[in-house]
């Protein structure tokens, strides 16, 4: 493709609305165009990369026995109500009404639809296992779209679904998808880590994410650099330090004027935060829930939601809602209150805690779980953070930022039970089909690749997903001999099966070199009057600071060598 005819313009300066490097660079390189918040168009450069990513995905999915299909984006809301996810997705699901006033959904994912299709086509154990996948546009009404293609409202996704007769078969399908994902990411030039993750609205018993570590990522990952434990902060577990276990002392009320926070209470009493119990109030499906956790820890709302059965509504209670329940904020505790209480298990790792007295300017000393208050539920609802202790090897955990590029789930029978998807075994006995699902955000993968592969001058494309293999730059294009040589080399490179972006524009060398670095194709070839006088062309890998010169008759061969080395 000659740049004089190529659609899309490069920009010299970073767009004001872009924060992440990938977002800035894709806009500057003329790869994407924003329609509205969270909705982007792929321009030719980006679309060439997307098609390469899709082909890599197809090859690896097919190699593991996947079968590609194409499902409808527009779906009846009834199947979502049948699974219960109409409510769990809430406002994130885009809905519309047709001319007959029938409520429809623009699919954010396709478990329900495909389960019904499999239900109609799978009759016996002989039809299982099966892995079905598609590369399809999805819609989610994100409340805060950001970072270009990282968090959007309309996106392309490879979503795959496995249907198995038993747990052992599910494990095999799951492992096959993990293998495929590792190969897909490696071929795209990425090296993500696999972390334990929360299943969210998808559901299921086990879930892992493929995370690309990047300073600009939106996910927080908790890592152990010793035993390689890794989990999303939403899921991460840690060894909670135990406070001294003492003989229970009598409750004692103390006057604490003006003390409202844990820090103020610790300063007032001269005790560590781990000797206090913190009160946090939530509204859960309209009900006020009293959440208690040791004062040196924070509540993980994802863990709390899971512990409460993933309610439709879970939010911090407003001060007026707390006051309406007769609770004194700043001096509250579960002692003596008849309110549903959920407690973190950290309250069992200590004794004689300082808590609120449920009246203004007073606190209690020596509160103990079981004797003085009995929570409705005690479980792990604490948020892991850097500096916590690993549960597996006692080493301090670290926190890193990352971008999720893939997610795999073991769903079990959640959807087959809701939608009555069964098969019959060799004796004719019915069983629920066991499912898994597996997603890769295609556009996000492209953005993540750029986020991980760039420098101060622009993108440094991994060879397998670069929009073109070679950036051919013709300098001094007003000189017929240069244009003739560059045109000839363009034909030779193209004839050798390489894709070439040929800068034949009437621009200065500085503009052409800047654009070549910005777009970031794997190999740059320069044809200039000075080089031609010496019978050579200049060749440079994008990820190298050094250029080399080769004779014109060896140029194609050398470019292929460099591309082969970078692909490997």
ZINORRA-V369965 format. One record per helix or strand of 2 or more residues. SS is the DSSP state (H for helix, E for strand). FROM is the first residue (numbers start at 1). LEN is the number of residues. If there is no record, write none. Layout:
BEGIN
SS_FROM_LEN ; SS_FROM_LEN
END
This chain:
BEGIN
H_21_8 ; E_32_5 ; E_39_4 ; H_44_20 ; E_66_3 ; E_74_3 ; H_77_7 ; H_85_8 ; E_94_4 ; E_103_4 ; H_111_11 ; H_125_3 ; E_130_10 ; E_154_11 ; H_167_21 ; E_193_4 ; H_200_3 ; E_206_8 ; E_219_5 ; E_230_3 ; E_252_4 ; H_262_8 ; H_273_3 ; E_276_9 ; E_287_8 ; H_301_7 ; E_314_3 ; H_319_6 ; E_341_4 ; H_345_4 ; E_353_4 ; E_362_6 ; E_377_3 ; E_398_15 ; H_414_6 ; E_422_3 ; E_430_3 ; E_434_8 ; H_442_11 ; E_454_2 ; E_458_2 ; H_463_3 ; E_470_5 ; H_480_16 ; E_500_4 ; H_509_11 ; E_523_5 ; H_529_5 ; E_536_6 ; E_547_5 ; H_552_16
END
